Amino acid sequence: MGRPAHQGLDEIKSEVARKGAVTAADEARAALAAGVPVASVHGAVSYYADLHQPRGRRHVRVCAGTACFVASGGGRHIAQVADELAVAVGERSADGAVSLQPVHCLGYCFGGPAALDGAEPRVGADVAEQIAGRAAPRAPEIPVYADTAPVVLRGVLDGDPAWQTWAAVLEQGGAQRVIHEVEAAGLRGRGGAGFPAAQKWAAVAREGDGGRRYVVANGDEGDPGSFADRLLMERDPSRVLEGLALAGLACGAGRGFVYVRSEYPHAFESVQAAVAEAREAGHLGRDVHGSGVDFDVEVASGAGSYVAGEETSLLRSLAGLRGTVRPRPPYPTQYGLLGRPTAVNNVETLCAVPAIVSDGGQAYARRGAGRETGTLLVCLNERFVRPGAYEVEFGISLGEIVERLGGGLRDGGMRAVQVGGPLGGFLGPADLDLPLLESALSRAGGALGHGSLVAIDDRVRFSDLLRHFWEFAANETCGACTPCREGTRRGAAHPAEASRDESLLHVMGVASLCAFGRAIPRTVRSLLRAYGRELG
C-alpha cells in the first residue's frame, strides 16, 4: 500500500519557493521519487494554488475571505496592497521580485484585514501601509474567553497540561474506555458535518483485516470567519496530539497525521515542535509508556485549497494527489488513506476528547441542549466590540453572543450575520433570537458549520457581498462535478441572475458531489432573505 506521498508536494513547494515556478523536470523528479505517474504530479500542481501561483522572491498572500472583505468595507484592502506592491493580484512582477496571491483565509478575522508577508502576518486597517513599510507590522494574539467552564480551552485558559489522560488510559481502560466515554458524551464533529465521533471510531475499529488503520486531525480550517483551529494548534498543540492519540487507540490505529493548511505557517511549526516534544517524553513511538501500544504522528502541510477541508479531498491531498472530492460510499472509515480504514476528525473535536475521557462522558452530556451536547468555540470577527474566540455551551442565543459576549458592533448598523462559515448561511438582525443549535439554524435555512459569526455592517453593499460569495465559490470549487463547477462559474459571471435562477440552484443543491456545492443554494437563498428586496 506504500506511504502517503505528501512529501512530494512539499518538494514541489520548495521548488516553487526557490525558482518561482514548477518545471516539467520538477514534476518528473517528484513522480519518480513518489513512484506515481507524472500525470498525477501534474494534476496536483495544476490544482493547488500554492503550486501553480507564480511566486516572486517576496511572496505576499492577502486575505480575500469574508471577514477581511467586510473589515475593509467591501475588500478595498486587496487593491490597496496590490497598489503598494505594484503587482496585480494573482501575478508576479516582471523582474520576479514580488508576487501577490489571494487566499481564503488567514485566521486573523478578529483583527483584519490581514496578509502574510512571507510567513509573517500583517494585520489591521493599515495592512497596505504595513506591507509598504510605512507602518509598524502588527500580529495580534487571538483574544480568548470562556462563557462556561472550559473544555477545549483548558490548556489555553487554565494551563491544564496535556498528555495526562493518555497515560491514564494506557494504564487502565484502553480503547473501550475512550469509546464508552465519548459515546456517553454525545460528542459530534465540530468541523461542520456533526457526525458522532464514537460511531466513526467504532466503524474504523470494526474494519478488521489485520492491516493498517489511520487517524487524521483535520487542521484545514478554511472557513472565512473561523480561527478556532489555528488558536488550538498554535497555543495548545499537545492537546490536539493527545486527542488524536486517544482517537487512534479507539480505532486501533498505529499512525496519525495532522494536516495543517499552508496559510497557517506558525500553526504548522507549533504542531511539529509538539510532536518532537511528545516523542522525547515517551508519549509517542513504539511501546508507549510500556503499554505495548505503538502510535506515532506525522505533520503535513496543505498546498492551498479550501475544499481540502472535506475529508475525501483531504485524504487525496495527504496522499499527494489532486484534492478533488471522491464519491461516497465507500466512506473513509472503510476506504480511506491509501485504501485503508481511516477516521478524520476536526482539531476542535479532538481537543475535547482528553477532558471528556478524564471527567466522564456524562459530565459533558449534561452541558448543552438536548442531543446537542457540550461546548463549541465561537469566533467573532473584528466588527464586534469584543472580537475573539469564545467557548460557549450549545443553546445560547445568537443575540446573547452578539450583544453580551461580543458587545455589539463597534460602528455602523448590522445588516446581517454569517453563521458557520461561507456555506453556513446568512441571518438578519430579526433572527438573533435563534439558539446556537444545528437543529434551529437548519429550520431557519442556515447551518451551524464551524461556529463562526461574521457580522456584516451597512458599509458593505449587498451587490458586492453577493458577488464576493459567488466568486469565492467559483475560486474554491474542486471542479470534480458539473453542477458545482459550472454553477459557480455562472454565479461568478452573473451573480444577480444566477441567484434568481431557481432551476440552477435546485440542480446544484441535489446533484453536486459534496456538501460544498450542495450548500451554495442554501447560502444564496439565506443571503437574499437577510437583505430582503435588494436584489431588485
ZITADA-V943831 format. One record per pair of residues at least 6 apart in sequence whose C-alpha atoms are under 7 Angstrom apart, sorted by the first residue. I is the first residue (numbers start at 1). J is the second residue. D is the distance in whole Angstrom. If there is no record, write none. Layout:
BEGIN
i:I j:J d:D
i:I j:J d:D
END
This chain:
BEGIN
i:1 j:338 d:6
i:4 j:318 d:6
i:4 j:319 d:4
i:4 j:320 d:7
i:5 j:34 d:6
i:5 j:318 d:7
i:5 j:319 d:5
i:5 j:320 d:5
i:6 j:317 d:7
i:6 j:318 d:5
i:6 j:319 d:5
i:6 j:320 d:4
i:8 j:30 d:6
i:8 j:34 d:6
i:8 j:320 d:6
i:9 j:320 d:6
i:13 j:51 d:6
i:15 j:22 d:7
i:16 j:22 d:6
i:16 j:51 d:7
i:16 j:55 d:7
i:17 j:55 d:7
i:20 j:54 d:6
i:20 j:55 d:4
i:20 j:56 d:6
i:21 j:54 d:6
i:21 j:55 d:7
i:27 j:38 d:6
i:27 j:41 d:6
i:27 j:42 d:6
i:28 j:38 d:6
i:31 j:37 d:6
i:31 j:38 d:5
i:31 j:41 d:6
i:40 j:321 d:6
i:43 j:322 d:6
i:44 j:321 d:6
i:44 j:322 d:4
i:45 j:51 d:5
i:45 j:52 d:6
i:46 j:52 d:6
i:47 j:322 d:6
i:48 j:303 d:6
i:48 j:304 d:5
i:48 j:305 d:6
i:49 j:303 d:7
i:49 j:304 d:5
i:49 j:305 d:7
i:50 j:303 d:5
i:50 j:304 d:5
i:51 j:303 d:7
i:53 j:90 d:7
i:54 j:91 d:6
i:54 j:92 d:6
i:54 j:99 d:7
i:55 j:92 d:6
i:55 j:99 d:5
i:56 j:92 d:6
i:56 j:96 d:5
i:56 j:97 d:5
i:56 j:98 d:4
i:56 j:99 d:5
i:57 j:96 d:6
i:57 j:97 d:5
i:57 j:98 d:6
i:58 j:97 d:6
i:58 j:98 d:5
i:58 j:99 d:6
i:58 j:118 d:7
i:59 j:98 d:6
i:59 j:99 d:5
i:59 j:100 d:6
i:59 j:117 d:6
i:59 j:118 d:5
i:60 j:99 d:6
i:60 j:100 d:5
i:60 j:101 d:6
i:60 j:115 d:7
i:60 j:116 d:6
i:60 j:117 d:5
i:60 j:118 d:6
i:61 j:100 d:6
i:61 j:101 d:5
i:61 j:102 d:6
i:61 j:103 d:6
i:61 j:115 d:5
i:61 j:116 d:5
i:61 j:117 d:7
i:62 j:78 d:7
i:62 j:101 d:6
i:62 j:102 d:5
i:62 j:103 d:6
i:62 j:114 d:6
i:62 j:115 d:4
i:62 j:116 d:6
i:63 j:102 d:6
i:63 j:103 d:5
i:63 j:104 d:6
i:63 j:105 d:5
i:63 j:106 d:6
i:63 j:113 d:7
i:63 j:114 d:6
i:63 j:115 d:6
i:64 j:102 d:6
i:64 j:103 d:6
i:64 j:104 d:6
i:64 j:105 d:7
i:65 j:104 d:5
i:65 j:105 d:5
i:65 j:224 d:5
i:66 j:224 d:6
i:66 j:225 d:7
i:67 j:109 d:5
i:67 j:224 d:6
i:67 j:225 d:5
i:67 j:381 d:6
i:67 j:454 d:6
i:68 j:75 d:7
i:68 j:109 d:6
i:68 j:112 d:5
i:68 j:113 d:4
i:68 j:114 d:7
i:69 j:75 d:4
i:70 j:456 d:6
i:70 j:460 d:7
i:71 j:112 d:6
i:71 j:113 d:6
i:71 j:382 d:7
i:71 j:383 d:7
i:72 j:113 d:6
i:72 j:125 d:7
i:73 j:459 d:5
i:73 j:460 d:5
i:74 j:460 d:5
i:74 j:464 d:7
i:77 j:113 d:7
i:77 j:128 d:7
i:80 j:128 d:6
i:81 j:128 d:5
i:82 j:88 d:6
i:82 j:89 d:6
i:84 j:128 d:7
i:84 j:132 d:6
i:87 j:93 d:6
i:87 j:99 d:7
i:87 j:100 d:7
i:89 j:100 d:5
i:89 j:101 d:6
i:89 j:102 d:7
i:90 j:100 d:5
i:90 j:101 d:5
i:90 j:102 d:7
i:91 j:99 d:6
i:91 j:100 d:6
i:92 j:98 d:6
i:92 j:99 d:4
i:92 j:100 d:7
i:93 j:99 d:6
i:104 j:222 d:6
i:104 j:224 d:6
i:105 j:222 d:6
i:105 j:223 d:7
i:105 j:224 d:5
i:106 j:263 d:6
i:106 j:264 d:7
i:107 j:226 d:6
i:107 j:227 d:5
i:107 j:230 d:7
i:108 j:114 d:6
i:108 j:227 d:7
i:109 j:225 d:6
i:109 j:381 d:5
i:109 j:382 d:6
i:110 j:380 d:6
i:110 j:381 d:4
i:110 j:382 d:4
i:110 j:387 d:5
i:110 j:388 d:6
i:111 j:123 d:6
i:111 j:124 d:6
i:111 j:382 d:5
i:112 j:123 d:6
i:112 j:124 d:5
i:112 j:125 d:7
i:112 j:382 d:7
i:113 j:123 d:6
i:113 j:124 d:5
i:113 j:125 d:6
i:113 j:127 d:7
i:114 j:122 d:6
i:114 j:123 d:4
i:114 j:124 d:6
i:114 j:127 d:6
i:115 j:121 d:6
i:115 j:122 d:5
i:115 j:123 d:7
i:116 j:122 d:6
i:119 j:265 d:6
i:121 j:139 d:6
i:122 j:130 d:6
i:122 j:137 d:6
i:122 j:138 d:5
i:122 j:139 d:6
i:123 j:138 d:5
i:123 j:139 d:6
i:129 j:135 d:5
i:130 j:136 d:6
i:130 j:137 d:5
i:142 j:388 d:6
i:143 j:388 d:5
i:143 j:389 d:6
i:144 j:388 d:6
i:144 j:389 d:5
i:144 j:390 d:6
i:145 j:389 d:6
i:145 j:390 d:5
i:145 j:391 d:6
i:146 j:390 d:5
i:146 j:391 d:5
i:146 j:392 d:7
i:147 j:390 d:7
i:147 j:391 d:6
i:147 j:392 d:5
i:148 j:391 d:7
i:148 j:392 d:6
i:148 j:393 d:7
i:150 j:391 d:7
i:151 j:352 d:6
i:151 j:355 d:6
i:152 j:348 d:7
i:152 j:351 d:5
i:152 j:352 d:5
i:154 j:160 d:6
i:155 j:161 d:6
i:155 j:236 d:6
i:156 j:235 d:6
i:156 j:236 d:6
i:162 j:238 d:6
i:162 j:239 d:5
i:162 j:242 d:7
i:163 j:242 d:6
i:165 j:354 d:6
i:165 j:358 d:6
i:166 j:242 d:6
i:166 j:246 d:7
i:170 j:291 d:6
i:175 j:249 d:5
i:175 j:250 d:4
i:176 j:250 d:7
i:178 j:246 d:7
i:178 j:250 d:6
i:178 j:357 d:6
i:179 j:198 d:6
i:179 j:250 d:6
i:181 j:356 d:7
i:181 j:357 d:6
i:181 j:360 d:6
i:181 j:361 d:4
i:182 j:198 d:6
i:182 j:356 d:7
i:182 j:357 d:7
i:182 j:361 d:6
i:183 j:198 d:5
i:184 j:361 d:5
i:184 j:362 d:6
i:184 j:365 d:7
i:185 j:361 d:4
i:185 j:362 d:6
i:185 j:364 d:5
i:185 j:365 d:5
i:186 j:196 d:7
i:186 j:365 d:6
i:186 j:373 d:6
i:187 j:196 d:6
i:187 j:197 d:6
i:187 j:373 d:7
i:188 j:194 d:5
i:188 j:195 d:5
i:188 j:196 d:4
i:188 j:197 d:5
i:189 j:195 d:5
i:189 j:196 d:6
i:189 j:197 d:6
i:189 j:345 d:7
i:189 j:346 d:7
i:189 j:349 d:6
i:190 j:346 d:6
i:190 j:348 d:6
i:190 j:349 d:5
i:190 j:450 d:6
i:191 j:346 d:5
i:191 j:449 d:7
i:191 j:450 d:5
i:192 j:448 d:7
i:192 j:449 d:4
i:192 j:450 d:5
i:200 j:333 d:7
i:200 j:343 d:7
i:201 j:247 d:7
i:201 j:250 d:6
i:201 j:251 d:5
i:201 j:343 d:6
i:202 j:251 d:6
i:203 j:333 d:6
i:204 j:251 d:6
i:204 j:333 d:5
i:204 j:334 d:7
i:204 j:341 d:6
i:204 j:342 d:6
i:204 j:343 d:7
i:205 j:251 d:4
i:205 j:252 d:6
i:207 j:334 d:7
i:207 j:341 d:7
i:212 j:253 d:7
i:212 j:340 d:6
i:213 j:252 d:7
i:213 j:253 d:5
i:213 j:254 d:7
i:213 j:340 d:6
i:213 j:341 d:5
i:213 j:342 d:6
i:214 j:253 d:5
i:214 j:254 d:7
i:214 j:255 d:6
i:214 j:256 d:6
i:214 j:341 d:7
i:214 j:342 d:5
i:214 j:343 d:7
i:215 j:247 d:7
i:215 j:248 d:6
i:215 j:253 d:7
i:215 j:255 d:7
i:215 j:256 d:5
i:215 j:257 d:7
i:215 j:342 d:5
i:215 j:343 d:5
i:215 j:344 d:6
i:216 j:256 d:5
i:216 j:257 d:5
i:216 j:258 d:6
i:216 j:343 d:6
i:216 j:344 d:5
i:216 j:345 d:6
i:217 j:244 d:7
i:217 j:257 d:6
i:217 j:258 d:5
i:217 j:259 d:6
i:217 j:344 d:6
i:217 j:345 d:5
i:217 j:346 d:6
i:217 j:347 d:6
i:218 j:258 d:6
i:218 j:259 d:5
i:218 j:309 d:7
i:218 j:344 d:6
i:218 j:345 d:6
i:218 j:346 d:5
i:218 j:347 d:6
i:219 j:229 d:6
i:219 j:258 d:7
i:219 j:259 d:5
i:219 j:260 d:5
i:219 j:261 d:6
i:219 j:346 d:7
i:219 j:347 d:6
i:220 j:259 d:6
i:220 j:260 d:5
i:220 j:261 d:5
i:220 j:308 d:7
i:220 j:309 d:5
i:221 j:229 d:6
i:221 j:261 d:7
i:221 j:309 d:7
i:222 j:306 d:5
i:222 j:309 d:7
i:223 j:421 d:5
i:223 j:422 d:6
i:224 j:421 d:6
i:224 j:422 d:7
i:225 j:379 d:7
i:225 j:381 d:6
i:225 j:421 d:6
i:225 j:452 d:6
i:225 j:453 d:7
i:225 j:454 d:6
i:226 j:379 d:6
i:226 j:421 d:7
i:226 j:450 d:7
i:226 j:452 d:5
i:227 j:379 d:7
i:228 j:377 d:6
i:228 j:379 d:7
i:228 j:389 d:7
i:229 j:347 d:6
i:229 j:348 d:6
i:230 j:267 d:6
i:233 j:240 d:7
i:233 j:267 d:5
i:233 j:270 d:7
i:233 j:271 d:6
i:234 j:266 d:7
i:234 j:267 d:5
i:234 j:270 d:5
i:237 j:270 d:7
i:237 j:271 d:5
i:237 j:274 d:6
i:238 j:274 d:6
i:239 j:351 d:6
i:240 j:347 d:6
i:240 j:350 d:6
i:240 j:351 d:5
i:242 j:354 d:7
i:243 j:350 d:5
i:243 j:351 d:6
i:243 j:353 d:5
i:243 j:354 d:6
i:244 j:256 d:7
i:244 j:350 d:6
i:248 j:254 d:7
i:248 j:256 d:7
i:254 j:294 d:6
i:254 j:295 d:4
i:254 j:296 d:7
i:255 j:295 d:5
i:255 j:296 d:5
i:255 j:297 d:6
i:256 j:296 d:6
i:256 j:297 d:5
i:256 j:298 d:6
i:257 j:297 d:5
i:257 j:298 d:5
i:257 j:299 d:6
i:258 j:298 d:6
i:258 j:299 d:5
i:258 j:300 d:6
i:259 j:299 d:6
i:259 j:300 d:5
i:259 j:301 d:6
i:259 j:302 d:7
i:260 j:268 d:6
i:260 j:300 d:6
i:260 j:301 d:5
i:260 j:302 d:6
i:261 j:301 d:6
i:261 j:302 d:5
i:262 j:301 d:6
i:262 j:302 d:5
i:262 j:303 d:6
i:262 j:304 d:6
i:272 j:299 d:6
i:275 j:297 d:7
i:278 j:284 d:6
i:279 j:285 d:6
i:282 j:288 d:6
i:282 j:289 d:6
i:283 j:289 d:7
i:284 j:295 d:6
i:284 j:296 d:5
i:285 j:294 d:6
i:285 j:295 d:5
i:285 j:296 d:5
i:286 j:293 d:7
i:286 j:294 d:4
i:286 j:295 d:6
i:287 j:293 d:5
i:287 j:294 d:5
i:288 j:294 d:6
i:305 j:476 d:7
i:306 j:476 d:6
i:307 j:313 d:7
i:307 j:476 d:7
i:307 j:477 d:7
i:307 j:478 d:6
i:308 j:314 d:5
i:308 j:317 d:7
i:308 j:323 d:6
i:311 j:344 d:7
i:312 j:325 d:6
i:312 j:326 d:6
i:313 j:323 d:5
i:313 j:324 d:5
i:313 j:325 d:5
i:313 j:326 d:7
i:314 j:323 d:7
i:315 j:336 d:7
i:315 j:337 d:6
i:316 j:322 d:7
i:316 j:323 d:5
i:317 j:323 d:5
i:319 j:337 d:7
i:324 j:478 d:5
i:324 j:480 d:6
i:325 j:480 d:7
i:327 j:513 d:7
i:332 j:341 d:6
i:332 j:342 d:5
i:332 j:343 d:7
i:333 j:341 d:5
i:333 j:342 d:5
i:333 j:343 d:6
i:334 j:340 d:7
i:334 j:341 d:5
i:335 j:341 d:5
i:336 j:342 d:5
i:356 j:364 d:6
i:364 j:373 d:7
i:364 j:374 d:5
i:365 j:373 d:5
i:365 j:374 d:6
i:367 j:373 d:6
i:367 j:374 d:5
i:367 j:393 d:7
i:368 j:374 d:5
i:368 j:375 d:7
i:368 j:393 d:5
i:368 j:394 d:4
i:368 j:395 d:6
i:369 j:394 d:6
i:369 j:395 d:5
i:372 j:394 d:7
i:372 j:437 d:7
i:373 j:394 d:7
i:374 j:393 d:6
i:374 j:394 d:6
i:375 j:391 d:6
i:375 j:392 d:5
i:375 j:393 d:4
i:375 j:394 d:6
i:376 j:391 d:6
i:376 j:392 d:6
i:376 j:393 d:6
i:376 j:394 d:7
i:377 j:389 d:6
i:377 j:390 d:5
i:377 j:391 d:4
i:377 j:392 d:6
i:377 j:451 d:7
i:378 j:389 d:6
i:378 j:390 d:5
i:378 j:391 d:6
i:378 j:451 d:5
i:378 j:452 d:5
i:379 j:388 d:6
i:379 j:389 d:4
i:379 j:390 d:6
i:379 j:451 d:7
i:379 j:452 d:5
i:379 j:453 d:6
i:380 j:387 d:5
i:380 j:388 d:5
i:380 j:389 d:6
i:380 j:452 d:6
i:380 j:453 d:5
i:380 j:454 d:6
i:381 j:387 d:5
i:381 j:388 d:7
i:381 j:453 d:7
i:381 j:454 d:5
i:381 j:455 d:7
i:383 j:409 d:6
i:383 j:410 d:6
i:383 j:455 d:6
i:384 j:406 d:6
i:384 j:407 d:6
i:384 j:408 d:6
i:384 j:409 d:4
i:384 j:410 d:5
i:385 j:406 d:6
i:385 j:407 d:5
i:385 j:408 d:6
i:385 j:409 d:6
i:385 j:410 d:5
i:386 j:406 d:5
i:386 j:407 d:6
i:387 j:406 d:6
i:394 j:436 d:6
i:394 j:437 d:6
i:395 j:435 d:5
i:395 j:436 d:5
i:395 j:437 d:6
i:396 j:435 d:5
i:396 j:436 d:6
i:397 j:432 d:7
i:397 j:433 d:6
i:397 j:434 d:6
i:397 j:435 d:4
i:397 j:436 d:6
i:398 j:432 d:5
i:398 j:433 d:6
i:398 j:434 d:6
i:398 j:435 d:6
i:398 j:436 d:6
i:399 j:432 d:5
i:399 j:433 d:6
i:402 j:408 d:5
i:412 j:457 d:6
i:412 j:458 d:6
i:413 j:457 d:5
i:413 j:458 d:6
i:414 j:429 d:7
i:414 j:455 d:7
i:414 j:456 d:6
i:414 j:457 d:4
i:414 j:458 d:6
i:415 j:428 d:6
i:415 j:429 d:7
i:415 j:456 d:6
i:415 j:457 d:5
i:415 j:458 d:6
i:416 j:426 d:6
i:416 j:427 d:6
i:416 j:428 d:5
i:416 j:429 d:6
i:416 j:455 d:6
i:416 j:456 d:5
i:416 j:530 d:6
i:417 j:426 d:6
i:417 j:427 d:5
i:417 j:428 d:6
i:417 j:453 d:6
i:417 j:454 d:5
i:417 j:455 d:4
i:417 j:456 d:6
i:418 j:425 d:6
i:418 j:426 d:4
i:418 j:427 d:6
i:418 j:453 d:6
i:418 j:454 d:5
i:418 j:455 d:6
i:419 j:425 d:6
i:419 j:426 d:6
i:419 j:448 d:7
i:419 j:451 d:7
i:419 j:452 d:6
i:419 j:453 d:5
i:419 j:454 d:7
i:420 j:447 d:6
i:420 j:448 d:5
i:420 j:449 d:4
i:420 j:450 d:5
i:420 j:451 d:4
i:420 j:452 d:5
i:420 j:453 d:6
i:421 j:449 d:6
i:421 j:450 d:6
i:421 j:452 d:6
i:423 j:519 d:6
i:423 j:520 d:6
i:423 j:523 d:6
i:424 j:446 d:6
i:424 j:447 d:5
i:424 j:448 d:6
i:424 j:449 d:5
i:424 j:523 d:7
i:425 j:446 d:5
i:425 j:447 d:6
i:425 j:522 d:7
i:425 j:523 d:4
i:425 j:526 d:6
i:425 j:527 d:7
i:426 j:446 d:7
i:426 j:523 d:7
i:426 j:526 d:5
i:426 j:527 d:5
i:426 j:530 d:6
i:427 j:526 d:7
i:427 j:530 d:5
i:428 j:530 d:5
i:434 j:440 d:7
i:437 j:448 d:7
i:438 j:447 d:6
i:438 j:448 d:5
i:441 j:447 d:5
i:441 j:448 d:6
i:445 j:522 d:7
i:445 j:526 d:6
i:446 j:526 d:7
i:466 j:495 d:7
i:467 j:492 d:6
i:467 j:495 d:6
i:470 j:488 d:6
i:470 j:491 d:5
i:470 j:492 d:5
i:470 j:495 d:7
i:471 j:492 d:5
i:473 j:488 d:6
i:474 j:488 d:5
i:474 j:489 d:5
i:474 j:492 d:6
i:477 j:484 d:7
i:477 j:485 d:6
i:479 j:485 d:5
i:481 j:512 d:6
i:481 j:513 d:6
i:483 j:507 d:7
i:483 j:508 d:5
i:483 j:511 d:6
i:483 j:512 d:5
i:484 j:508 d:6
i:484 j:512 d:6
i:484 j:517 d:5
i:487 j:504 d:7
i:487 j:508 d:7
i:490 j:498 d:7
i:491 j:498 d:5
i:496 j:535 d:7
i:499 j:524 d:6
i:505 j:521 d:5
i:508 j:517 d:6
i:508 j:518 d:6
i:508 j:521 d:7
i:509 j:517 d:7
i:509 j:518 d:4
i:509 j:519 d:6
i:509 j:521 d:6
i:510 j:518 d:6
i:512 j:518 d:5
END
